[in-house]
């Protein structure tokens, strides 16, 4: 096994994080590269299918609801948006052009720190200027893009790759951005499950039955009666147990893979059945960092010849 090549800067963590090996350990560069590609693809889908078809209505010179959230930008609130610094006549077009270009650059791996920060700034700007267009799940996008920018995600699989074709060494990068992403997901799932547990409708499992028949939530309300009531209840209870158990189940080696697979299936299910916007896609993109992509490269590398007897 050749010695690994490290790319990036290891920060100095305060105690006790500096003594926590899981937190300070490096990760294979393929994992953050996959995270970068997944985040960029989802962002491009979000921009082209979610925003641009309604651009003139919500971000043009005569945008509906302009000034509706002006109170968010009081000095004591700390909210900001690049759109407030640009003229309304062309500011929206300029921001979306830059936002789209940053997503393409991120996908190609061109200066991922710069392109990732630009993508993050665009996401925060459109959120703050009109939060009524979004849901709480869209905040996952902000953390995903910020951690992608900070993760040295261009070390491999991109135009900024440091790996030469003749260099067999594995590439490692700082692992803390991936760990931050994991902790964020664990907190999101656990507290979501905790508040659901307080509701008797969730504890009984009937919440998914009612949600699947609700025209405001369900994408297939007309076909909801084809699913037995027990199946609705089972899906709700399974989601509740999975969310509450995620912080532990995703850490224990034996249950880690099934827990992550269930997470992807959970978000795919909500994507195709519930009105959750792009939340499901951004959540699935986060899981790209937890797949051992480096094993695929190891399988393609030729094994050293056995020594002669």
N, C-alpha and C positions, 0 to 999 in steps of 0.2 A: 504494500500500500504506500503510494507516494505521499509525501508531506503536503498538507493542505495549504493553500494560499489564502491569506486573509485580506479582505477588502473593507475599508471603512475605518471608523474611529470608535474605539471602545470608551464610552463615557465613564466618569467616576461617579459611582452610585454612593449615596450616603448609607451608613449602617442603619438597619440590618440588611438592606438589599445587596450591599457589597459582599455579604457573606452567604448569599443565597445562590447556589450554583445554578439552579433552574433559571433564575432571572438573568444571570450574567453570561450564560453559555451561548456560544455562537450557533448559528443555524446554517444549513446548506443554502447557497445562493439561489438554487433552483426554486426553493419554496417562496421566497419573496419575489422572484421573477414571475412565478405563476400568479401570485397575488396581484402584481402590477398589471399583467395581461388581463386577468379576470376583471379587475376594477375598471380598466380602461374600456373594455368591451361593454360592460354594463353601463358605464357612463355614456358612451356613445349611443347605446340603445335608448337610454333615458332621455338624452337631449333630442334625438331625432324623432322619437315616437311620443314622448311625453310633453316636451316644451315647444319645439319648433312649430307643430301644427296649430298651436294657440299663441304664438309669439306676439302677433299684432294686437291681440285682445288684452294681454296681460303685461307685455313688456315694450310695447310700441309707444310712440309719442302721446297717444290718447288712451293709455292703458286703463282698463277698468279697475277701480279701487285704488287709483294713484293717490297717495297721501293718507290712505285709510289707516296705515300702521305707522304714521309719522311719530307717534308718541313713543315708539320703541327706541328711537334714536336720541332720546334725552341724554344729557351727559352722565347722569347717574345710572344709566342702564347698561352701557357698554356694548350695545349692538352696533354693527357697521355693515356697509354694503358699498361696493365699488360703484354701483349704479347711482348712488347719491353724489358721486364726484364727477360724473359725466353728464353732458347735456342730454336732455330727454329725446331730442330729435334724432340722435344717432348713437347715444350711449348704449342702448339695449343691443343694437346690432353689433357694436364693437365688442361688448362683453361676450356675447354668444359666439362670435367668431373666434375670439381668444380662447374661450372655454372649450369649443370644439377642437381647435388646433392643439390645445394642451392635452386633450384626451387622445388624439392621434399620436402626438409625440410620446405620451406615456405608453401607448400600445407598442410603439416601435422601440422603446427603451432609450430615447434621445434625451439626455440630461434629465433623468427621472426626478431629481430633487427639484429642479426648477419647474418642470412641467407638472409634477405632482402638486407643488404649492400653488401653481396657477389654477389647476383643476379644483383644488380645495377652496381657493379664494372665490372662484366662480360659483361653486356650490353654496357656500355660505352667503354670498351676495344675493343670489336669487331667493334663498330661503328667507333671509331677514327682510328683504324688500316687500315680500308678500307671503307670510307664513300660512295664510289661509288656503293656499294652493297645495299645501303639503300635509303629511301626517307625521306623527311622532317617529314612526319607523324610518323616515327619510334621514333622520339624524345619524343613522349608521353610516350613511354615505360620507359624512364629514370626517368621522374618525377613520374610515377606511382609506380615504384619499390622503389624509394627513400621515397616517402610518406608512402608507405606500411611498410617499415622498421621503420619509425619514429612514427607509429600510435598505438603502443601497441596492434597490431592486433592479438596477441596470447592469449589475456585475456579470450576468449571463443572460442569454436569450434576448439580445437586443443590439442595437447599433453601437451602444456604449460598452459592450461586453469586453471584459479584460481577459477572457480565456482564448488562447490561441489554439488552432486545430492540432498543433503538435505538442501542446502542453496537457499531459494527462492528469495533472493535479486537481483534486476537488477544490472548489472555491467556497469559503466561508464568509459570512457577514455577521454583524452584530445582531443578536437575537431579540433584544428588548422590544422592538416594535411589534414583532409577532406575539410576544408575551402580553403586551398592552392590549392588543386586539383580542387575545383569548380572555383576559380578565374582564374586558368590557362585555364580551358576549356572555360570559358566565354571570356577571352581575345583571345584565339585561334579562336573561332567561330566568334566573332565580327570583328576582323581584317581580317579574311579570307573573311567575307561578305563584308567588306569595300572595299578591293581591287578588289573583283569581281564586285562590284557596279561601279567601274571606267571603266569597260570594256563594250563597247556597245553590244558585243556578249552575255554577261551575262544578260544585261538589256533587251535584246530582247527575251531571253530564248532559243535561238537556240544553245547555247553552248552544252547542253546535247544531242541534235540531232547529232551534229558533233562528240562529244566524243563517243557516242554509235556506230558510224560507223567507228571509228578509231581503226585499228588493234593494235596499241600500247597502247591504253587505255581500250578498251572494251573487255569483256570476252564473249560477245555474238554478235559480229559484224554481223555475218551472219543472225541473227534473228532480228536485229534492225528495219528492215522495217515493221515488223508486228505491231509495236507500232505507233499510229498516231502521227503526228508532234505536234499537240496541247498538247499531253500528255508529250512529251519531254520538251516542253516549260514550261508547268505547273510545272513539277518537278523541273526545274531550278529556276523558280521564287519563288516557295515555299521554296526551300533550301536557297535562298538568304534572304527572309524575316525571316525565322527561325534563321539563323545565326546572322543577325543583331539584332534581338529582343531577343536572348537568355539571355543576361545579366539581362534583366528586366523581361522577361516572366518566367524565372526559379526561380525568387525570389518571385514574387507575388503569394500568396497562391492559388488563383483561377486557374491560368494558369500553375502552377508549374508541376503538374502531366502530363498534356497533352504535355507540352514542353519536359519533360524528355522522355516520351514514343516516341515522334516524333524523338528525338535524337537517341534512340536505333534503331528505324525503318530506320532512315537515314543511319546509319552506316551498318546495315544489308543489305540495298539496295546496298551500294557501295561495300560491301564485295563480293556479288554474281554477280555484274554487271561490276565492274571496276577493273583495275589492280592497287590496292593500297597497296599491301603487307599485313602486319599484322597490319597496322594502324587502320583498322576498329575494329579488335578484341581487341586491347589494349584500344581503346576509349570506347567500350562497357563495358570492365572490370572496367573502371573508374566509370561508372554509378552504379555499385554494392554498392557503399558507400552511395547512395542517396535513397536507398529503405529502408522503415521502417521494417527491418527484426525482430526487437524486438517485434513487434505486434504479430508475429507468436508464439513466446514463451508465450506471455501474454494470447493468446487464449487457449493454451494447459494447462495453470495452472488452477487448480480447483478454483472456486469462493467460498468465505467464506459463510458458512451457514447463512441463515437469522436468526436474533435473535427471540426467542420465543415471541409470542404475549402476 
